[in-house]
Each structure stands twice: as structure tokens, then as C-alpha cells.
Amino acid sequence: MQLSELRKLKENWDGDGALAPTKEALDTAERIIRMMREDDGQAIPWSDGCIQLQWSAGGIDVEIVITPEGTFQLE
């Protein structure tokens, strides 16, 4: 999923009460994507409002989880 698609998600986007990604999480995700200079990754929404960014290349996987508050950690 692209970040632009995540921006369109509303509350209960999965039919099970999932939270929509917050503006803080989306803004942090956008900054990270710009810093990585990689557009071929995936942005994955979590039902708790987190966003996971994921890239795979040359046998190496990079995952970054962004909280609803906009903080993040490398997985």
C-alpha cells in the first residue's frame, strides 16, 4: 500500500474497529520515506493506528514501525 492510500483510511477500515493512522504517524512515515529515498517499499496499516514501513533488497529486509504518536523503531 502507498502512503497516499493510508491517508484515505477511516476509523474501522478493516471492519473490526481498526483505528485510522494518525496525522503524526503519517507525517513521520512521509519524512522517513523521503530520507530513505526509496519509493518501492510498502506502507502497512496496523489496526492499532501504527504504520509499518518495509523495504526488501538484496536479501536484506528493513522494517520501521511508527506509533500513532509519531515515534518509531527499527525492527
LINFENTA-V207365 format. One record per pair of residues at least 12 apart in sequence whose ideal C-beta (glycine too) atoms are under 10 Angstrom apart, sorted by the first residue. I is the first residue (numbers start at 1). J is the second residue. Records with the same first field share a line. If there is no record, write none. Layout:
I = J + J
This chain:
1 = 42 + 43 + 44 + 45 + 51
2 = 33 + 39 + 41 + 42 + 43
3 = 21 + 26 + 29 + 30 + 32 + 33 + 39 + 41 + 42 + 43 + 51 + 53
4 = 26 + 30 + 43
5 = 43 + 45
6 = 20 + 21 + 25 + 26 + 29 + 43 + 44 + 45 + 51
7 = 20 + 21 + 23 + 26 + 29 + 30 + 43
8 = 20 + 21
9 = 21 + 26 + 45 + 49
11 = 49
12 = 47
13 = 45 + 47
14 = 45 + 46 + 47
16 = 47
17 = 47
18 = 45 + 46 + 47 + 48 + 49
19 = 45 + 46 + 47 + 48 + 49 + 50 + 68
20 = 45 + 49 + 68
21 = 43 + 45 + 46 + 49 + 50 + 51 + 66 + 68
22 = 49 + 50 + 51 + 66 + 67 + 68 + 69 + 70
23 = 68 + 70
24 = 49 + 66 + 67 + 68 + 69 + 70 + 71
25 = 45 + 46 + 49 + 50 + 51 + 65 + 66 + 67 + 68 + 69 + 70 + 71 + 72
26 = 43 + 51 + 66 + 68 + 70
27 = 66 + 70
28 = 51 + 53 + 64 + 66 + 67 + 69 + 70 + 71 + 72
29 = 43 + 51 + 52 + 53 + 64 + 66 + 70 + 72
30 = 43
31 = 66 + 70 + 72
32 = 51 + 53 + 64 + 66 + 72
33 = 53 + 55 + 64
36 = 53 + 55 + 62 + 64
38 = 53 + 55 + 57 + 62
39 = 55
40 = 55 + 56 + 57
41 = 53 + 54 + 55 + 56 + 57 + 62 + 63 + 64
42 = 54 + 55 + 56 + 63
43 = 66
44 = 63 + 65
46 = 65 + 66 + 67 + 68
48 = 67 + 68
49 = 66 + 67 + 68 + 69
50 = 65 + 66 + 67 + 68 + 69 + 72
51 = 64 + 65 + 66 + 67 + 68 + 70 + 72
52 = 64 + 65 + 66 + 72 + 75
53 = 65 + 66 + 72 + 74 + 75
54 = 75
61 = 75
62 = 74 + 75
63 = 75
